[in-house]
């Protein structure tokens, strides 16, 4: 018992440098602003607009990641076929692709040099530098987080339970929604939370594909970038707000998931 306690203390000491590094970096934002400054800048039109755009675009991109990513996660979790590793690698690719490269790829694929020329000519609809482009950029970089978590959750569900459900007459769809999804809910919630948080912090791909149009494509990360050269206090308030929102969402999700595990 004493040896285990000594080991834990040693490991904790070894963890301190990284924890201090993160805390010192994030704490620097709050050390450079006061409550008075925070109150005055958080209500300015640029900040409110960026908050509004970030909120509804990240909600849409997260919902799209769930709808589009769930079948793919199930496929990778339960099916073995030729080319499976290629699909799995394509899912992981946005995680390692530089955001600026992702934004450029989106611009070339859906801009005037890609299918954007067709949509603009046919329907008069342009994707780049619109709010839809913000959602597309967020979806591209953030969806792998949901797919990876959902796949892990689906793989953890016992095949015997699903076979028993189908043996009792339940269809594959009913088994999925009554057995697989409830037993995978912890992973699904974690994946959706990480996807939303990643979408909230997305910058590079959004900048390249959607631009910096205030009131249309200027999300919080982009507003931080544009305000840093003209209004540093507002940029700091935006950054501090973004950090606080992300922390609150993540810690709340961890608490809820912990309670879910305890109850179940």
N, C-alpha and C positions, 0 to 999 in steps of 0.2 A: 504493500500500500504506500509506504513512504517512498519507495523507488518510483512508483508510478506518478506520485505527486511531484517529485523532483524532475521527472522527465517532462511533465506538463509545464512546469515553470520554465524549464530550459527552452522548450519549444515556443512558449509565449514570448520569451525574451528575444528569440530569433525572429519572431514575427513583428516585433516593435518597429524596426527601421522602415519596413514597407508601410505599416499602418500610420506611422508618423509622417511619412512622405505624402500619403494621400490626404491625411487630415490637414497638414500644413498647406498643401496646395489649394484645397477647397476652402479652408479657413481664410485664406488670403482674400477671397472675394468679400467675405463678410467683415473683414477688418478694414476694408477700404470704403465702406458705406455705413451710413447711420440710418436709424429708423425714420428720421425726418426726410432724408434723401430718398429712402425707399418709398415712403408714402407719396412724395411729390412726383417721382418718375414712374412709379408703377401704374399711375392713372393717366399718363400721357397717351395721346392717340396712337403713337407708334407701338408702344408696349401692348396696349389693349388689342390693337389689330393683329400683332404678331401672336399674342396668346390665343385669340379667336381662331386664326388660321391654323395654328399648330394643333389646337384641340380637335377641330372637326376633321382635319386631314389625317391625323394619326388614328382617330377612331375608325374612319373609313378604310384606311390601309390595313389596320389590324383585323377588321371584319373580313376584308378581302383575303388576307393571309389565312384566316381560319377556314373560309369557304373553299379557297383554291388549294390550300396546303393539306387539309385533312385527308382527301383521297390519296394524295401523293405519299403522305406519311404512312397511311395504311398499306399502300402498295409496297413500299420499301420494307415495312415491318413483317409482312406475311407472304410475300410472293418472291420466288426465286426464278429468275429468267435471264436469258442472255442479254447483256447490255445493262443489267441492273447497276453495276458499278459506275457506268457512265452517267446514268441518271442521278445516282447518289452524289457523284462529283459535281454535276451541274447544280445540284441543290446547295452544295458547300461553296461553290465558286464566288457568290457575292460576299461571303464572309472574308475572303482573302483578297478580293479585287479592290484596288484603290478606289475610293469614292469618286474621285475626279474621272478615272477611266470608266467607271460605271455610268456617270453622267454623260460623258462623251458618247458612249455606246448607245445610250437611250436617245440622245439627240440625233445620232446618225440613223438609228433604226426607225424612229417615229417622227423625225423632222422632215424637212423638205427633200432631203436626199434619200429618204426611206418611204415608208407608207404614208407619212404625213402629207406628201404631195398629192396622193390620191384622196385622202380624207378632206383636204382643203379644197381641192378642185371639185370633188363629187358632192360633198355636203357643206362646204364652207366652214369646216371645223378644224382648228389648228390645235395640236397637242402641246408643243413646246411653249414655255413661258405662260402657262395657264395653271390654275389650281389643280386641274387633273394631272398635270405634269408633276406637281408636288407629291400627289398620292402615288403616282407610278414610281417615282424615285424612292419614296419610303417603302413601298411594297417590295421593290427589287432588293434593297439592302437589308430589310428587316425580316422578311418572310422566312428565311432559313432558320431563325431562332424558334419559330413556332413549329416548323416541320420537324426539326431535330428533337424537340421536347415531346411532340405528339408521337413520333415514331418510337421513342423510348417507352412512353406510356403504353402504346399498343403492344409492343413486344413483351411487356411485363404481364399482360393478361393471360391467364392460363387457357390453353387450348381446350382443356377438358371442360371448363365451364361453358365455353362457346358450343362445343359439341353436344353437351347436355341440353343446352337451350334449344338447339336445332333439332335434337332428338325428340324433344317434347312438343315439336310442331311449330316453333317460332321460325319466322323467315330470317334470312340473312340480315335484312335491314333492321328488323325488330331486335335481333340479337346484338347488332352493333349499337343501337341506341339504348337498349335496356341492360346490356352487360358490359360491352367494351368501353363505351363512353363514361358511364359512372365509375368504373374501376380505373379509368385513365384520367379522371378529372383533375388530379393534382398536377400531372404533367401538362395537361391542356391549359390549365389556368396559369401555370408557370410560363409556358411557352407564349401565351397571349400577352402576359405581362411584360416579358422580355422583348417581345416584338413591338409592343407599344412604346416601351422606353427607348428602344433603338430608333424607332421612327421619330420619336420626339427630338432626339439628338442628331438626326441626320442633317448633314450640311453640304458635303462636297458634291454628291450626285444631284441634289436639289439645286444648288447654285449653277451647275453646268446646264441642267435640263430645264429648270423652271425660272431661273433668273432671280432678280431682287426687286420685283415690283411690289411696292407697298400697298397693302390692302388686297393683294391677289396671290402673290407667291412668297411674300416675306414672312417666313416662319421665325420662331424665336432664335434658332442658331444663326440664321442669316441676318436678323435684326441686330444681333450682338456684333456680327462682323461689320455691318454697315455703320453702326453707331460708334464703333470703337475709334474711328478716325475723326468723327465730328462731335460726338457727345459721349465722352468716356464714362461719366457717372451713370447715364442711362444704360450704357452697355454693361456696366458692372451690375446694375440692378436686374437687368434681364438675365445675365448669367447666374446671379444668385437665386433668382426666381426659378430658373430652369433646374438648377441643382436641387433646390428645396422640393420642387414638385416630383422630380425623379426619385429622390430619397424617400419621400412620403409614400409614393406609390409602391416602391419596392419593399419597404419595411412592412406596409400594410398587407401586401400579398404574402410575404413570408409568415406574418402572424396568422392570417386566415388559413394558409396552407398547413401551418403547424396545428391549428385547431381541427382542421379537417382530418388530418392524420390521427390526432388523438381521439376524436369522436369515432372514426371508423375503426 
